């Protein structure tokens, strides 16, 4: 905890926990400590770990989850244990909206300019199927305006 505070010269109070599966490594005491220091916490998860598993605080008898949850599944919806999420990213063509209809019901909706905005992203798969993936992502987004096409900006800018 002290290391985070020392590294934070800008006094930015937004902490994104990612890499591997972050819900296997965070717990209620970490979230509590970060919140006490004034941090807003986001995670990027694959959705296979329930928040109840590591974010339950026995002392207060309540769930202490991250403030923002972005989910990018790597398995089908039948394997997803995550109770809710704020943002969903599907890598197409391997994962498509039609295959996650039940999981979509777990999304927390957010207001932007007085309207509910679903934060749903279709990201084209990089590699040999890139052209096909881009075409499919655009087609799916045009069919359902709740979905948006996302891109890995660092790859577009050729940043390693």
C-alpha positions as CSV (number, residue, x, y, z in Angstrom):
1,X,0.0,0.0,0.0
2,X,2.8,2.4,0.9
3,X,4.5,1.6,-2.4
4,X,1.5,2.7,-4.3
5,X,1.3,6.0,-2.4
6,X,5.0,6.7,-3.0
7,X,4.8,6.0,-6.7
8,X,1.8,8.3,-7.0
9,X,3.5,11.7,-7.6
10,X,0.5,13.1,-9.4
11,X,-1.9,12.3,-6.6
12,X,-4.1,10.5,-9.1
13,X,-6.6,8.4,-7.1
14,X,-7.6,5.9,-9.7
15,X,-6.1,2.4,-9.5
16,X,-6.7,-0.3,-12.2
17,X,-5.9,-3.8,-11.1
18,X,-5.3,-6.1,-14.1
19,X,-3.0,-8.8,-15.3
20,X,-3.7,-12.5,-15.1
21,X,-7.0,-12.8,-13.2
22,X,-7.0,-9.9,-10.7
23,X,-10.0,-11.3,-8.7
24,X,-7.7,-14.2,-7.6
25,X,-5.3,-11.7,-6.1
26,X,-7.3,-8.9,-4.5
27,X,-9.2,-9.2,-1.3
28,X,-11.5,-7.1,0.9
29,X,-8.6,-5.8,3.1
30,X,-6.8,-4.5,0.0
31,X,-9.9,-2.8,-1.4
32,X,-10.6,-1.3,2.1
33,X,-7.0,0.0,2.4
34,X,-7.1,1.6,-1.1
35,X,-10.5,3.2,-0.4
36,X,-9.2,4.5,2.9
37,X,-6.4,6.2,0.9
38,X,-9.0,7.7,-1.4
39,X,-8.5,5.5,-4.4
40,X,-11.2,4.5,-6.9
41,X,-10.6,0.9,-7.9
42,X,-11.2,-0.7,-11.2
43,X,-10.5,-4.3,-12.3
44,X,-10.3,-6.0,-15.7
45,X,-11.4,-9.6,-15.2
46,X,-12.3,-12.6,-17.3
47,X,-15.4,-13.1,-15.2
48,X,-14.7,-16.6,-13.9
49,X,-14.2,-15.6,-10.3
50,X,-17.1,-14.4,-8.1
51,X,-16.7,-11.2,-6.1
52,X,-18.0,-13.1,-3.1
53,X,-14.9,-15.3,-3.2
54,X,-12.3,-12.7,-2.3
55,X,-14.1,-9.4,-1.8
56,X,-16.3,-10.5,1.2
57,X,-15.3,-8.6,4.3
58,X,-15.8,-10.8,7.3
59,X,-15.4,-8.0,9.8
60,X,-18.2,-5.8,8.4
61,X,-20.2,-8.7,6.9
62,X,-20.5,-7.0,3.6
63,X,-19.1,-7.2,0.1
64,X,-16.2,-4.7,-0.6
65,X,-16.0,-4.9,-4.4
66,X,-14.0,-2.8,-6.8
67,X,-15.8,0.4,-7.9
68,X,-15.6,-0.5,-11.6
69,X,-15.6,-3.9,-13.2
70,X,-14.6,-4.4,-16.8
71,X,-15.1,-8.0,-18.0
72,X,-13.6,-9.6,-21.0
73,X,-14.6,-13.3,-21.0
74,X,-12.2,-15.9,-22.3
75,X,-14.8,-18.7,-21.8
76,X,-18.5,-19.2,-22.6
77,X,-21.2,-17.6,-20.3
78,X,-21.8,-20.9,-18.5
79,X,-18.3,-20.5,-16.9
80,X,-18.8,-17.0,-15.7
81,X,-19.2,-16.6,-11.9
82,X,-19.0,-12.8,-11.8
83,X,-22.1,-11.4,-10.1
84,X,-22.2,-8.1,-12.0
85,X,-20.0,-5.9,-14.2
86,X,-20.0,-2.3,-15.6
87,X,-18.4,-2.9,-18.9
88,X,-18.2,-5.9,-21.2
89,X,-15.7,-6.5,-24.0
90,X,-16.1,-9.4,-26.4
91,X,-13.2,-10.4,-28.7
92,X,-14.8,-11.3,-32.0
93,X,-15.2,-13.6,-33.9
94,X,-14.6,-16.1,-31.0
95,X,-17.1,-14.4,-28.7
96,X,-20.3,-12.8,-29.9
97,X,-23.2,-11.0,-28.2
98,X,-25.7,-13.8,-29.1
99,X,-23.7,-16.2,-26.9
100,X,-23.8,-13.9,-23.8
101,X,-27.5,-12.9,-23.6
102,X,-27.9,-14.3,-20.0
103,X,-24.7,-12.8,-18.8
104,X,-25.7,-9.4,-20.2
105,X,-28.5,-9.2,-17.6
106,X,-25.8,-8.8,-14.9
107,X,-24.6,-5.5,-16.3
108,X,-24.9,-2.4,-14.1
109,X,-26.3,0.4,-16.3
110,X,-24.9,3.9,-16.2
111,X,-26.5,7.3,-17.0
112,X,-24.7,9.6,-19.4
113,X,-26.5,12.9,-20.3
114,X,-29.7,11.5,-18.7
115,X,-29.7,8.3,-20.8
116,X,-28.8,4.7,-19.9
117,X,-25.7,3.8,-21.7
118,X,-24.7,0.2,-22.0
119,X,-20.9,-0.1,-22.1
120,X,-20.6,-3.0,-24.5
121,X,-17.5,-3.4,-26.7
122,X,-16.7,-5.6,-29.7
123,X,-13.0,-5.9,-30.1
124,X,-11.6,-7.4,-33.3
125,X,-9.3,-10.3,-32.7
126,X,-5.7,-9.4,-33.7
127,X,-3.7,-11.8,-35.9
128,X,-4.4,-13.7,-39.1
129,X,-8.2,-13.2,-38.8
130,X,-7.9,-9.4,-38.2
131,X,-9.7,-8.3,-41.4
132,X,-12.6,-10.8,-40.9
133,X,-12.8,-9.8,-37.2
134,X,-13.0,-6.1,-38.0
135,X,-15.8,-6.7,-40.6
136,X,-17.7,-8.8,-38.1
137,X,-17.4,-6.3,-35.3
138,X,-18.6,-3.5,-37.5
139,X,-21.5,-5.6,-38.8
140,X,-22.6,-6.6,-35.3
141,X,-22.4,-3.1,-34.0
142,X,-24.5,-1.8,-36.9
143,X,-27.1,-4.5,-36.2
144,X,-27.3,-3.5,-32.5
145,X,-26.4,0.1,-31.5
146,X,-25.9,-1.0,-27.9
147,X,-22.6,-2.4,-29.0
148,X,-19.6,-0.4,-30.0
149,X,-16.4,-1.3,-31.9
150,X,-13.3,-1.0,-29.7
151,X,-9.7,-1.0,-30.7
152,X,-6.4,-1.7,-29.0
153,X,-5.0,1.8,-29.4
154,X,-1.5,0.8,-28.5
155,X,-1.4,-1.5,-31.5
156,X,-2.8,1.1,-33.9
157,X,-0.1,3.5,-32.7
158,X,2.5,0.7,-32.9
159,X,3.5,1.1,-29.2
160,X,4.9,-2.0,-27.5
